[in-house]
């Protein structure tokens, strides 16, 4: 057999192997029954990476997760607030129909009803957030529960660790759940003093391949939750890192958080305990004995608040739906702040439709985020948004990390979810929805303050061809970002 014949056979064999690879990979991805655009994006992307694409999709591709709900705990949480429920019935009668439907949507998609708060405080900046969290931890008498995506062993991380150790030695039960990938710099040496003091530390989705038959590297807990004595809770965008503390770094991220007090904290508590049980495989041993302390009876407040959770364990995309529904229900304004703006078709349609019907729709994003690809993809949507009447602003001073939405004067959302596919579909996220002016008013004021450090995007800016091409290419990968 001549060399040309051998070469021809090799080419034919490789072509057949590549065709078989594409066919098998396509069937595998199509059977996941994801959004058509996402499905096609995965197939086209992995088709360019022969055979290695199998491993990429195995580790990073979408998959269905099963995460146990602590039904007994949820039942107890609901049964512990008869006064709260009576108040909510009255509040629902006064609320506009659109807000009642929004609350019903949240309950149907994640199983968490509207509750009430006696206090809601917007915390602007990492420094103010850390001060409030440290104060609550110092006042805790029974337990402190913390869940974070990023926990760095830096200055603020060490200060928090030492405070937790101090409280644990004073008899306060402390549990810390951190994401294994987001907090990868946390090592045994840093955690050893915590465990010696009796603090329980757990990793969410350990990144070591041997820990699971099929790794879940692409599915992270992006939640930031602190619960003290079941009475005071925190959530929002601020992680535990000097990168968000302006006292340490002048270029620290600009971010916001919220402090909640009252019966609504029981749903942050429930979310944490379910995440803890999922990550460790064990229901906390004191969940029954200490139920009165974990879910204490508290006086009903006059501020309706709903905790919304979402993650890859549910196909309902609760936080995504709540954002879209809230924007669709807006009549006066819809002001969105997000560090990563990569909307799907429903979210993009909601924003542009609201603007076209005369709603004051504003989008605030960082001029330059910590992801060049995401920034490029976000820019590709600006022209379409502005053509519909959406006002787009870019925050100039630092990296903007806030994740908020203000709708009219009676609805505000603040949480951990970015306005992108990863947050809406792949990460475990949490969001607080406050019905009424108690958060909408200060959050709107914060939005306007942030505009002073921003510049409006005025029409189609003249940009080099290669940058416009790069933005357009980045948009093609939007379903995967």
C-alpha positions as CSV (number, residue, x, y, z in Angstrom):
1,X,0.0,0.0,0.0
2,X,1.4,3.3,-1.0
3,X,1.8,6.3,1.3
4,X,-0.9,8.3,-0.5
5,X,-3.3,5.4,0.0
6,X,-2.4,5.2,3.7
7,X,-2.9,8.9,4.1
8,X,-6.3,8.7,2.4
9,X,-7.4,5.9,4.7
10,X,-6.3,8.0,7.8
11,X,-8.2,11.0,6.6
12,X,-11.3,8.8,6.0
13,X,-11.0,7.2,9.4
14,X,-10.6,10.5,11.1
15,X,-13.5,12.0,9.3
16,X,-15.7,9.1,10.3
17,X,-14.5,9.3,13.9
18,X,-15.2,13.0,14.0
19,X,-18.6,12.5,12.5
20,X,-19.4,9.8,15.1
21,X,-18.1,12.1,17.9
22,X,-20.4,14.9,16.7
23,X,-23.4,12.6,16.5
24,X,-23.0,11.1,19.9
25,X,-22.2,14.4,21.5
26,X,-25.2,16.0,19.9
27,X,-27.6,13.3,21.1
28,X,-26.2,13.6,24.6
29,X,-26.6,17.4,24.7
30,X,-30.0,17.4,23.0
31,X,-31.4,14.8,25.5
32,X,-30.7,17.3,28.3
33,X,-33.7,19.3,26.9
34,X,-32.2,22.7,27.6
35,X,-33.0,25.9,25.8
36,X,-32.5,25.5,22.0
37,X,-30.0,28.4,21.8
38,X,-27.9,27.0,24.7
39,X,-28.1,23.5,23.2
40,X,-26.8,24.7,19.8
41,X,-24.1,26.8,21.4
42,X,-22.8,23.8,23.3
43,X,-22.8,21.6,20.2
44,X,-21.1,24.1,18.0
45,X,-18.5,25.0,20.7
46,X,-17.5,21.4,21.5
47,X,-17.6,20.3,17.8
48,X,-14.4,22.4,17.4
49,X,-12.7,20.4,20.2
50,X,-12.7,16.8,18.9
51,X,-13.0,14.1,21.7
52,X,-11.8,16.5,24.4
53,X,-15.3,18.0,24.3
54,X,-16.6,14.8,25.9
55,X,-14.6,15.6,29.1
56,X,-15.4,19.3,29.0
57,X,-19.1,18.6,28.9
58,X,-18.8,15.8,31.5
59,X,-17.3,18.2,33.9
60,X,-18.9,21.5,33.0
61,X,-22.0,20.7,31.0
62,X,-25.5,21.1,32.4
63,X,-26.9,18.2,34.5
64,X,-29.8,17.7,36.9
65,X,-29.1,17.8,40.6
66,X,-31.3,16.5,43.4
67,X,-31.2,18.5,46.5
68,X,-33.2,17.4,49.5
69,X,-35.7,19.8,51.1
70,X,-36.1,19.6,54.8
71,X,-39.9,19.3,54.7
72,X,-40.1,18.9,58.5
73,X,-38.1,22.1,58.9
74,X,-40.2,24.0,56.3
75,X,-43.4,22.8,57.9
76,X,-42.2,24.0,61.4
77,X,-41.1,27.3,59.9
78,X,-44.5,27.9,58.4
79,X,-46.4,26.8,61.6
80,X,-44.4,29.1,63.9
81,X,-45.9,32.4,62.8
82,X,-49.7,32.5,63.1
83,X,-49.5,36.2,63.9
84,X,-47.3,36.7,60.9
85,X,-49.7,35.0,58.7
86,X,-52.6,37.1,60.0
87,X,-50.7,40.2,59.2
88,X,-49.8,39.0,55.7
89,X,-53.5,38.4,54.9
90,X,-54.2,42.0,55.7
91,X,-51.2,43.2,53.8
92,X,-52.1,41.1,50.8
93,X,-55.6,42.7,50.7
94,X,-54.0,46.1,50.5
95,X,-51.3,45.2,48.0
96,X,-51.8,45.8,44.3
97,X,-52.8,42.7,42.3
98,X,-49.5,42.6,40.4
99,X,-47.5,42.3,43.7
100,X,-49.8,39.6,45.0
101,X,-49.2,37.7,41.8
102,X,-45.5,38.3,42.1
103,X,-45.5,36.9,45.6
104,X,-47.5,33.9,44.5
105,X,-45.0,33.3,41.7
106,X,-42.2,33.2,44.2
107,X,-44.0,30.8,46.5
108,X,-44.9,28.5,43.6
109,X,-41.3,28.4,42.1
110,X,-39.2,27.9,45.3
111,X,-41.7,27.1,48.0
112,X,-41.0,30.0,50.3
113,X,-44.0,32.2,51.2
114,X,-44.1,35.9,52.0
115,X,-43.1,36.6,55.5
116,X,-42.5,39.8,57.5
117,X,-39.6,41.8,58.9
118,X,-39.5,44.2,61.8
119,X,-36.4,45.9,60.3
120,X,-34.8,46.2,56.8
121,X,-31.5,48.1,56.5
122,X,-29.6,48.7,53.3
123,X,-25.8,48.4,53.8
124,X,-23.7,50.2,51.3
125,X,-20.1,49.1,50.9
126,X,-18.1,46.2,52.3
127,X,-16.9,48.2,55.3
128,X,-20.4,49.0,56.6
129,X,-21.6,45.5,55.8
130,X,-18.7,43.9,57.8
131,X,-19.4,46.2,60.7
132,X,-23.0,45.2,60.9
133,X,-22.3,41.5,60.5
134,X,-19.6,41.6,63.2
135,X,-21.9,43.5,65.6
136,X,-24.7,40.8,65.1
137,X,-22.2,38.0,65.7
138,X,-21.0,39.6,68.9
139,X,-24.6,39.8,70.1
140,X,-25.4,36.2,69.2
141,X,-26.3,34.0,72.2
142,X,-27.1,30.6,70.7
143,X,-25.8,30.2,67.1
144,X,-24.2,31.8,64.1
145,X,-24.6,30.3,60.6
146,X,-22.6,31.6,57.6
147,X,-22.6,30.6,54.0
148,X,-20.3,32.2,51.4
149,X,-19.1,31.8,47.9
150,X,-15.8,33.6,48.5
151,X,-14.0,33.6,51.9
152,X,-10.4,34.7,51.6
153,X,-7.8,34.1,54.3
154,X,-6.8,37.8,54.2
155,X,-7.2,40.6,56.7
156,X,-11.0,40.7,56.9
157,X,-11.2,36.9,56.6
158,X,-8.8,36.5,59.5
159,X,-10.7,39.0,61.6
160,X,-14.0,37.2,61.1
161,X,-12.3,33.8,61.8
162,X,-10.9,35.1,65.1
163,X,-14.3,36.5,66.1
164,X,-16.0,33.3,65.3
165,X,-13.5,31.4,67.4
166,X,-14.0,33.8,70.3
167,X,-17.8,33.3,70.1
168,X,-17.5,29.5,69.8
169,X,-15.3,29.4,72.9
170,X,-18.1,31.3,74.7
171,X,-20.5,28.6,73.9
172,X,-22.1,29.9,70.7
173,X,-22.7,27.2,68.1
174,X,-21.0,28.2,64.8
175,X,-21.3,26.6,61.4
176,X,-19.5,27.9,58.3
177,X,-20.3,26.6,54.8
178,X,-18.0,27.9,52.0
179,X,-17.9,27.1,48.4
180,X,-14.9,24.8,47.6
181,X,-14.0,26.6,44.4
182,X,-14.8,30.2,45.3
183,X,-12.9,29.8,48.6
184,X,-10.1,27.6,47.3
185,X,-7.4,29.7,49.1
186,X,-8.8,28.6,52.4
187,X,-6.5,25.8,53.6
188,X,-6.3,23.4,56.6
189,X,-3.9,25.7,58.4
190,X,-6.3,28.6,58.3
191,X,-9.3,26.4,59.4
192,X,-7.5,24.4,62.1
193,X,-8.0,27.0,64.9
194,X,-11.7,27.1,64.0
195,X,-12.2,23.4,64.2
196,X,-10.1,23.3,67.5
197,X,-12.6,25.8,68.9
198,X,-15.5,23.6,68.0
199,X,-16.6,25.4,64.8
200,X,-18.2,23.2,62.2
201,X,-16.7,23.9,58.7
202,X,-18.0,22.3,55.5
203,X,-17.2,22.7,51.8
204,X,-19.9,22.9,49.2
205,X,-19.1,20.7,46.2
206,X,-15.6,19.7,46.9
207,X,-13.5,20.1,43.7
208,X,-11.6,16.9,44.2
209,X,-12.6,14.5,41.4
210,X,-12.4,11.4,43.6
211,X,-15.2,12.7,45.9
212,X,-18.0,12.1,43.4
213,X,-18.6,9.7,40.5
214,X,-19.5,12.6,38.4
215,X,-18.0,16.0,39.4
216,X,-20.2,19.0,39.9
217,X,-17.5,21.6,39.4
218,X,-19.7,23.9,37.4
219,X,-22.4,24.2,40.1
220,X,-21.4,26.5,43.0
221,X,-23.2,28.0,45.9
222,X,-23.0,31.7,45.1
223,X,-25.1,32.5,48.2
224,X,-24.0,34.9,50.9
225,X,-26.0,34.2,54.1
226,X,-25.4,35.1,57.7
227,X,-28.0,34.1,60.4
228,X,-27.6,35.0,64.1
229,X,-29.9,33.3,66.6
230,X,-32.6,33.0,63.9
231,X,-33.5,36.6,64.5
232,X,-31.1,38.6,62.4
233,X,-30.0,37.8,58.9
234,X,-27.9,39.2,56.1
235,X,-27.7,38.6,52.3
236,X,-26.5,40.5,49.3
237,X,-23.4,40.7,47.1
238,X,-20.6,41.2,49.6
239,X,-18.2,38.2,50.0
240,X,-15.6,37.9,52.8
241,X,-12.5,39.4,51.1
242,X,-10.4,42.6,51.3
243,X,-11.4,43.2,47.7
244,X,-14.7,44.5,49.0
245,X,-13.3,46.5,52.0
246,X,-12.4,50.1,51.1
247,X,-10.7,50.4,54.5
248,X,-8.0,48.1,53.2
249,X,-8.1,48.7,49.4
250,X,-9.0,52.0,47.9
251,X,-10.1,50.1,44.7
252,X,-12.4,47.8,46.6
253,X,-15.5,46.6,44.8
254,X,-18.6,48.8,45.2
255,X,-21.4,46.6,46.6
256,X,-24.5,46.5,48.7
257,X,-26.0,44.1,51.3
258,X,-29.2,44.0,53.4
259,X,-29.8,43.4,57.1
260,X,-33.1,41.7,57.9
261,X,-34.6,41.3,61.3
262,X,-37.8,39.4,62.2
263,X,-39.7,36.3,61.1
264,X,-38.4,36.4,57.5
265,X,-35.0,35.3,58.9
266,X,-36.5,31.8,59.4
267,X,-36.4,31.4,55.6
268,X,-32.7,32.4,55.4
269,X,-32.2,29.9,58.2
270,X,-34.1,27.2,56.3
271,X,-32.1,27.8,53.2
272,X,-28.8,27.6,55.1
273,X,-29.8,24.4,56.9
274,X,-30.8,22.7,53.6
275,X,-27.5,23.7,52.0
276,X,-25.6,22.5,55.0
277,X,-27.4,19.1,54.9
278,X,-26.8,18.8,51.1
279,X,-23.1,19.6,51.5
280,X,-22.4,17.4,54.5
281,X,-24.9,14.7,53.9
282,X,-26.1,15.0,57.5
283,X,-29.0,16.8,59.1
284,X,-27.6,19.0,61.9
285,X,-27.8,16.9,65.1
286,X,-29.5,19.7,67.1
287,X,-32.1,20.5,64.5
288,X,-34.9,19.0,66.6
289,X,-33.5,19.7,70.1
290,X,-32.7,23.3,69.3
291,X,-35.7,24.1,67.0
292,X,-37.0,26.8,69.3
293,X,-33.6,28.6,69.0
294,X,-33.1,27.9,65.3
295,X,-36.6,29.1,64.5
296,X,-37.6,31.3,67.4
297,X,-41.0,32.8,67.7
298,X,-40.7,36.5,66.9
299,X,-43.2,39.3,66.7
300,X,-44.7,39.9,63.3
301,X,-43.3,43.0,61.6
302,X,-45.0,45.4,59.3
303,X,-42.7,45.0,56.3
304,X,-43.6,42.1,53.8
305,X,-40.4,40.3,52.7
306,X,-40.0,37.2,50.6
307,X,-36.8,35.1,50.3
308,X,-36.4,33.6,46.9
309,X,-33.9,30.8,46.1
310,X,-32.9,29.1,42.9
311,X,-30.3,26.6,41.7
312,X,-29.6,23.8,39.3
313,X,-31.7,21.5,41.5
314,X,-34.8,23.1,40.0
315,X,-35.8,23.9,36.4
316,X,-38.2,26.7,37.4
317,X,-35.5,29.4,37.6
318,X,-37.3,31.2,40.5
319,X,-35.0,34.3,40.6
320,X,-35.0,34.6,36.9
321,X,-38.8,34.5,36.7
322,X,-39.1,37.0,39.6
323,X,-36.9,39.5,37.8
324,X,-38.8,39.2,34.6
325,X,-42.2,39.3,36.2
326,X,-41.3,42.3,38.3
327,X,-40.1,44.2,35.3
328,X,-43.2,43.3,33.3
329,X,-45.3,44.5,36.3
330,X,-43.5,47.9,36.4
331,X,-45.6,51.0,35.6
332,X,-43.2,53.9,36.6
333,X,-39.6,52.6,36.8
334,X,-37.4,49.6,36.7
335,X,-33.8,50.3,37.8
336,X,-31.4,47.4,37.5
337,X,-27.9,47.2,38.8
338,X,-25.7,44.2,37.9
339,X,-22.0,43.5,37.5
340,X,-22.6,40.9,34.8
341,X,-25.3,41.6,32.2
342,X,-25.9,38.7,29.8
343,X,-29.7,38.5,29.5
344,X,-31.7,35.7,27.9
345,X,-34.5,36.4,25.5
346,X,-37.2,36.7,28.2
347,X,-35.2,39.2,30.3
348,X,-34.2,41.2,27.3
349,X,-37.8,41.3,26.1
350,X,-39.0,42.4,29.6
351,X,-36.6,45.3,29.7
352,X,-37.2,46.6,26.2
353,X,-41.0,46.1,26.4
354,X,-41.1,48.1,29.7
355,X,-39.2,50.9,28.1
356,X,-41.3,50.9,25.0
357,X,-44.5,51.3,27.0
358,X,-43.1,54.4,28.8
359,X,-41.5,52.9,32.0
360,X,-38.3,54.6,33.1
361,X,-35.9,51.7,32.6
362,X,-32.3,52.1,33.6
363,X,-29.4,49.7,33.6
364,X,-26.2,50.3,35.6
365,X,-23.2,48.1,34.9
366,X,-19.5,48.4,35.5
367,X,-17.5,50.1,32.7
368,X,-15.0,47.3,33.1
369,X,-15.8,44.1,35.1
370,X,-13.4,41.4,36.2
371,X,-14.4,39.3,33.1
372,X,-13.4,40.7,29.7
373,X,-15.7,38.2,27.9
374,X,-18.7,39.1,30.0
375,X,-18.0,42.8,29.6
376,X,-17.8,42.4,25.8
377,X,-21.0,40.4,25.7
378,X,-22.8,43.0,27.8
379,X,-21.8,45.8,25.4
380,X,-23.3,43.9,22.5
381,X,-26.8,44.5,24.0
382,X,-26.5,48.2,24.5
383,X,-27.6,49.3,21.1
384,X,-30.7,47.2,21.2
385,X,-31.6,48.4,24.7
386,X,-31.1,52.0,23.9
387,X,-33.1,51.7,20.7
388,X,-36.1,50.7,22.8
389,X,-35.6,53.6,25.3
390,X,-33.6,51.9,28.0
391,X,-31.0,54.3,29.6
392,X,-27.7,52.5,30.0
393,X,-25.0,53.7,32.5
394,X,-21.5,52.5,33.2
395,X,-20.0,52.8,36.7
396,X,-16.5,54.3,36.3
397,X,-14.8,54.5,39.7
398,X,-14.3,50.8,40.7
399,X,-15.7,47.4,40.0
400,X,-19.4,47.5,40.5
401,X,-20.6,44.3,42.3
402,X,-24.2,45.3,43.4
403,X,-27.1,43.1,42.3
404,X,-30.3,45.0,42.8
405,X,-33.6,45.8,41.1
406,X,-36.0,48.7,42.1
407,X,-39.5,48.5,40.6
408,X,-41.8,51.5,41.1
409,X,-42.0,52.6,44.7
410,X,-43.2,49.3,46.2
411,X,-40.9,46.5,45.2
412,X,-37.1,46.0,45.6
413,X,-34.9,43.0,45.1
414,X,-31.4,42.6,46.5
415,X,-29.4,39.4,46.5
416,X,-26.6,37.3,45.1
417,X,-27.7,36.7,41.6
418,X,-26.1,38.4,38.6
419,X,-28.3,39.1,35.5
420,X,-26.9,36.3,33.5
421,X,-27.4,32.6,32.6
422,X,-24.9,31.3,35.2
423,X,-26.7,32.9,38.1
424,X,-30.2,32.1,36.8
425,X,-29.5,28.5,35.9
426,X,-26.2,27.1,37.2
427,X,-25.5,28.7,40.6
428,X,-27.3,28.3,43.9
429,X,-28.5,31.8,44.6
430,X,-30.7,33.7,47.1
431,X,-32.6,37.0,46.9
432,X,-34.7,39.1,49.2
433,X,-37.8,40.7,47.8
434,X,-39.1,43.6,49.9
435,X,-42.7,44.7,49.1
436,X,-43.2,48.3,50.0
437,X,-41.1,51.5,50.2
438,X,-38.9,50.4,53.1
439,X,-36.1,49.1,50.7
440,X,-37.3,50.6,47.4
441,X,-36.7,54.1,48.6
442,X,-33.2,53.8,50.0
443,X,-32.2,51.5,47.1
444,X,-33.4,54.0,44.6
445,X,-31.4,56.7,46.4
446,X,-28.3,54.5,46.3
447,X,-28.9,54.0,42.5
448,X,-29.0,57.8,41.9
449,X,-25.9,58.2,44.1
450,X,-24.1,55.7,42.0
451,X,-25.0,57.5,38.8
452,X,-22.8,60.4,40.0
453,X,-19.9,58.0,39.6
454,X,-21.1,56.8,36.2
455,X,-21.4,57.9,32.6
456,X,-24.3,57.4,30.4
457,X,-23.9,55.5,27.2
458,X,-25.0,58.0,24.5
459,X,-26.1,56.4,21.3
460,X,-23.9,54.1,19.2
461,X,-20.3,54.8,20.2
462,X,-17.6,54.8,17.6
463,X,-15.4,51.8,18.3
464,X,-12.7,50.0,16.4
465,X,-14.0,47.3,14.1
466,X,-12.1,44.6,16.0
467,X,-13.7,45.6,19.3
468,X,-17.2,45.5,17.8
469,X,-16.4,42.1,16.3
470,X,-15.1,40.9,19.6
471,X,-18.3,42.1,21.4
472,X,-20.4,40.3,18.8
473,X,-18.4,37.1,19.1
474,X,-18.7,37.2,22.9
475,X,-22.5,37.5,22.5
476,X,-22.5,34.2,20.7
477,X,-21.3,32.5,23.9
478,X,-23.9,34.2,26.0
479,X,-25.8,31.0,26.7
480,X,-22.6,29.5,28.1
481,X,-21.5,32.4,30.3
